[in-house]
Amino acid sequence: MIRNNVKEERLSLSGQWTLAWQIPLFRQRLLVAIGILLCLTPVFPLFYQYIEKREGVVYEDFLLQLIPAVDVSIPIFMITWGMALFTLSRVIKVPHIFLGLLYGIIVLNVSRFISISLVPLNPPAGIIDIWDPITDMFYGDTYVTKDLFYSGHTATQFLFFLFLRKRTDKTLALLSTLLMGMLVMIQHVHYTVDVVFAPLFTYLCYLLASRLARVDSFTDKTPPFTE
């Protein structure tokens, strides 16, 4: 019985992707999204190394001054990549939601390029470098501390919350968003304003990504993650 259930689940997943791939618009936008992500990959280290060399403003964050700096790199790393794998395992089951998430990641990163460029900040006092060998591959040779406004760690968790559909999954993603916001402040890698504004900017990115991927029109045909 267990083997049959597994086989049916696999056939269902395969069937979902087969049906989605037969839609020319889906196929086109998926290939475009993959192409954009491939083009962005070499841009990341160039951009982050550039902003690391410029001078910015030190923001007077009274709340952050009350929080002792503590190295919480391991929980940050575990939440970052644990939730990434968890979300991927969920959205891969619904191709159109997966497509929306791809565009969400693209729009989110481009928006951070813009916001970081427009708001030059120097890192908070007492900053402790985050240990994350995976993320560091996108930063380049020098450790980056000036990718501040707005918080990418917090924003990514909230993006997962927006694209996940099952109630328990959304609850988990919302908790991870709140926890991540607190952790990056405890480590003094972000100002309070970076964390507070992250969900707002992420929601705007979600709206734009949903339109680009036409997630809304697809979800009516393939309802995701019902209870």
C-alpha positions in Angstrom: 0.0 0.0 0.0 2.8 2.4 0.9 4.6 1.7 -2.4 1.4 2.4 -4.4 0.8 5.7 -2.6 4.4 6.7 -3.4 4.0 5.8 -7.0 0.7 7.7 -7.2 2.3 10.8 -5.7 5.2 10.6 -8.2 2.8 10.2 -11.1 0.8 13.1 -9.8 3.9 15.3 -9.6 5.0 14.2 -13.1 1.5 14.8 -14.4 1.4 18.3 -13.0 4.6 19.2 -14.8 3.6 17.5 -18.0 0.4 19.5 -18.1 2.1 22.8 -17.2 4.8 22.3 -19.8 2.2 21.9 -22.5 1.1 25.5 -21.8 3.2 27.7 -24.1 3.0 30.7 -21.8 4.2 28.7 -18.8 7.0 27.1 -20.8 8.1 30.5 -22.1 8.1 32.3 -18.8 9.8 29.4 -17.0 12.7 29.5 -19.5 12.9 33.3 -19.3 13.0 33.1 -15.5 15.8 30.5 -15.6 17.7 32.6 -18.1 17.4 35.7 -15.9 18.7 33.9 -12.9 21.7 32.6 -14.8 22.4 36.1 -16.0 22.1 37.5 -12.4 24.5 34.9 -10.9 27.7 36.7 -12.1 26.3 40.1 -11.2 25.9 39.3 -7.5 29.6 39.4 -6.6 30.3 42.4 -8.8 27.5 44.4 -7.2 28.2 43.4 -3.6 32.0 44.0 -3.9 31.2 47.4 -5.4 28.9 48.5 -2.5 31.4 47.2 0.0 34.0 49.7 -1.2 31.8 52.8 -0.9 31.2 54.8 2.2 27.8 55.1 3.7 25.9 56.6 6.7 26.0 55.1 10.2 22.3 55.0 11.3 21.6 55.9 14.9 19.6 52.8 15.9 18.6 53.2 19.6 16.9 49.8 19.7 20.0 48.0 18.3 22.2 49.8 20.9 20.2 48.0 23.6 20.9 44.6 22.2 24.3 43.0 23.0 25.9 41.6 19.8 26.0 37.8 19.9 27.1 35.3 17.2 24.0 33.4 16.1 25.3 32.4 12.7 24.4 28.7 13.1 20.7 29.3 13.7 20.6 31.9 10.9 22.2 29.4 8.5 19.9 26.6 9.6 16.8 28.7 9.1 18.0 30.2 5.8 18.7 27.0 4.0 16.3 24.7 6.0 13.3 26.9 5.0 14.7 27.2 1.4 14.7 23.4 1.0 11.3 23.0 2.8 9.7 25.7 0.6 11.2 24.1 -2.6 9.8 20.7 -1.6 6.4 22.3 -1.3 6.2 24.6 -4.4 7.8 22.0 -6.7 4.5 20.1 -6.4 2.6 23.0 -8.1 4.6 24.2 -11.2 2.8 27.5 -11.4 3.6 28.4 -7.8 7.2 27.3 -8.4 7.3 29.7 -11.4 5.9 32.5 -9.2 8.6 31.9 -6.6 11.3 32.0 -9.3 10.1 35.4 -10.4 9.8 36.4 -6.7 13.4 35.7 -6.1 14.4 37.6 -9.3 12.3 40.7 -8.4 13.4 40.6 -4.7 17.1 40.6 -5.7 16.7 43.3 -8.3 14.8 45.5 -5.8 17.5 45.0 -3.2 20.1 46.1 -5.8 18.1 49.3 -6.2 17.3 49.9 -2.5 20.9 49.2 -1.4 22.2 51.6 -4.1 19.8 54.3 -3.1 20.4 54.0 0.6 24.1 53.7 1.3 24.7 52.6 4.9 27.7 51.5 6.8 27.2 48.5 9.1 26.1 48.8 12.7 28.5 49.0 15.5 29.5 45.6 16.9 28.6 43.7 13.7 29.5 40.0 13.7 30.1 38.4 10.4 27.6 35.7 9.6 29.0 32.2 8.9 27.3 31.0 5.8 29.6 29.3 3.2 26.7 29.0 0.7 25.6 32.6 0.6 29.3 33.7 0.6 29.7 32.2 -2.8 27.5 34.9 -4.2 29.4 37.8 -2.5 32.8 37.4 -4.0 36.3 37.5 -2.4 35.6 40.1 0.4 33.0 39.6 3.1 30.1 41.9 2.5 28.7 44.0 5.4 27.0 46.9 3.5 24.1 45.1 1.9 21.8 46.6 4.5 18.6 48.2 3.3 16.5 46.1 3.3 17.3 42.8 5.0 17.6 40.0 2.5 17.5 37.3 5.2 14.2 38.6 6.5 12.7 39.3 3.1 13.4 35.8 1.8 11.6 34.2 4.7 8.6 36.4 4.2 8.7 35.6 0.4 8.4 31.9 1.4 5.4 32.8 3.6 3.7 34.5 0.7 4.1 31.7 -1.8 3.4 28.8 0.5 -0.3 27.8 0.6 -0.8 25.3 3.3 -1.8 26.9 6.6 0.7 25.1 8.7 3.4 25.9 6.2 2.6 29.6 6.2 2.6 29.6 10.0 6.1 28.0 10.0 7.3 30.6 7.4 5.9 33.5 9.4 7.6 32.3 12.5 10.9 31.9 10.7 10.5 35.5 9.3 10.0 36.9 12.8 12.9 34.8 14.2 15.2 35.7 11.4 14.5 39.4 11.9 15.4 39.1 15.6 18.5 37.0 14.9 20.1 39.4 12.3 19.6 42.2 14.8 21.1 40.2 17.6 24.1 39.6 15.4 24.1 43.3 14.5 24.3 42.7 10.8 21.2 44.8 10.2 19.6 47.9 11.6 16.0 47.8 12.9 14.8 49.8 9.8 16.3 47.1 7.5 14.2 44.4 9.2 11.0 46.4 9.7 10.7 47.4 6.0 11.7 44.0 4.6 8.1 42.5 4.7 6.7 45.6 3.0 9.1 45.6 0.1 8.8 41.8 -0.1 5.0 42.0 -0.5 5.4 44.6 -3.3 7.9 42.2 -5.0 5.4 39.4 -4.5 2.7 41.3 -6.3 4.9 42.2 -9.2 6.3 38.6 -9.4 2.8 37.2 -9.4 1.8 39.4 -12.3 4.9 38.5 -14.2 4.4 34.8 -13.7 0.6 35.1 -13.9 0.3 33.1 -10.8 -3.2 34.2 -10.0 -4.6 32.9 -13.3 -3.0 29.6 -12.9 -3.9 28.9 -9.3 -7.6 28.8 -10.2 -7.0 25.8 -12.4 -4.6 24.0 -10.1 -5.4 24.8 -6.4 -2.2 24.2 -4.4 -1.8 22.6 -1.0 -5.4 22.2 0.1 -6.0 21.1 3.7 
